[in-house]
Amino acid sequence: MDVKERAQELYRIALEDAAWHPASVLGEHGWSDGEFADALQLLTRLRLFVPAPDSGNGWTALSPDTALRNLLLEEEQHTSALLSSVQRTRSALTRILTDFQPVHARELLPVRMEVVTGAANVSAALEDVSRRVEDEVLSLHPGRALPAVMVEAGLDRDLAVIGRGVRMRTIHLGSAAAVPHMASYLRRLSAAGAQVRTAHTLPLRMIVVDSSTALVPAPPSAIGEITAVILRGETLVGVFREIFEHCWAAANVLTDAVAGPDGEWRPEGRHLELLRMLAGGLTDEAMARKLGVSERTVRRLVSELTERLGAASRFQAGACAQRLGWLDG
């Protein structure tokens, strides 16, 4: 009997007798403490069991409908909290730049601000900043993926910076990181020693260099040219560093979706192993056990793969991977 079957049996027992006791279940079925704990963990993870301190066994069994509603509610609350956090960050930035800067003009005298207009001038400013960095570069990249030509030019600049021993941490939108040329760029950046994460949403585009320089976007000029603001001064730049650290803590480690040398997407890591198991006909439970993740994570990864491959089913995704030769060797 595997963990799913033990969980189903424990769930049936709890529905039939709310006064069930762990000791009697263990004795009747001959389960070990570890096997019982695994079944209990699965039921609590699915919210089919919830803590009930007043009951003899400490748990209450819920209906699948109630458990599903609770899971959806938790996801909605998490999303709402994330959006609220982004909104608070935007409001804080507005207050800092429009309300408090004039009030504390004397204290901000050490802060120097430079407005740069036009794509060529912004690019030159980035080049200048990259040459001046000594210790660390932090960056946030919301919005769509940049054109491949710009990304390639940025990679050369980033690799030169990392080559000087500078630490680099960067966060990109997950949707942009999935674009083939961006996936290839981020993978090469990570291989060079940069720390790369992705997020569902980011408050603004910015680059922070060391502890004294920040480059942030400004509204376009009157004729529509891109404009950036370069801020210098530890006090104000420290605020942007705090914003970055907040986003970093909530971001995800870069996924295994990458691009091959020809720009075509290739599966690696967990995605590749998952495709092998799909081709082998393994169940979600078996795949989760082999990967060391939850069945919910497996279903999410499978959904990503089928969408990426344009497959109508998981069976078709496995067959497609086999046809493309990804599973050879």
Phi, psi and omega in degrees: 000126180269181188296326179294317181293320177295321178295319178298319180293317178296322178296318178298317180299315182294326178289325181281328183216103182294344181265017180302155181232137182306319183298319181291324178294316179298316181293321184289322186258352179070026179280150172280167178300321179294318179295319177296317181297322179296318179295317179296320179297319179297316181294322179288325178296325179275002180063020174281336172245133174233149181301140178217086185303333184280347181274161183294326182261351177089005184221154172234134179271131179253160176287156178304322180298316179294318179299318180296317178298320179295318179297315180296321179297318179298317179297318179296320180294320179296315180296318180297319179295321179295315179295322178296321179297317179297318180296320178296321179296315178300317181296321179296319179297318179298315180297318182297312187280334184249329186261311190273335180299313178295323183295320182254044184302319183296318181291336182265006179304324178293345181280129177249136183237133179230127179263126181243128184239139179099140184301318182295319181290322177295318178298319179295322178295319177298319179297318180296316180297318181295331180282338183270340185298141181241323188244310191205145174237129176240140181210146173242139184226081174282176177084183183289164177296139177288159177303151184303322181297317179293321180296317181295320178294321178294325179297316179301317180294317181295317181296324177295320179295312180298324180298339178273006180088013180280136175284143180223128173233133184217146178234129178239157173296141179299324180294322179287323181293341180277347177293132188312309184290333176286321178300318178296316179300313183292325178294316179293323178296315179295319180297332181281349178120356178286153173262123187238132175227165178233157180216158178285330181209149179223147187286324183194162175276133178199156174229127178246127182247122182053222182244012188228358182224136176223141177240120183229154180285156174232165177303146180304156178292177182301332180258015172087009179283147179293145184225141178229156177243128175256120181252135178231128183146127188296326184296306182288320179297329177300328177296316180293327175297320179295321177299315179299314182298324177296315179293322181298317182297330183266354185276168181253148175297146183308134181287176182274001181286120183225173177245143178280180182300332181271006179088353179279139181298138176232141174277143175218171175057230183297324180298317180293316179298322179296319178297322177298319181288325176298316179297332179275357176078021181289152178280166178301319182297315180295319179294319179298319180295318181290324182275346181074031180231177179280160177297329179296319178295320178299315180297323178294316180296319178297319179298318177299317182294314182296323178293317181297322183273353183068029182270148181274344182206167178292326177297318180293325178296316178297319180294322179295317179297322179295318182294326180279356177080013181289337185263003180288148175082000000 
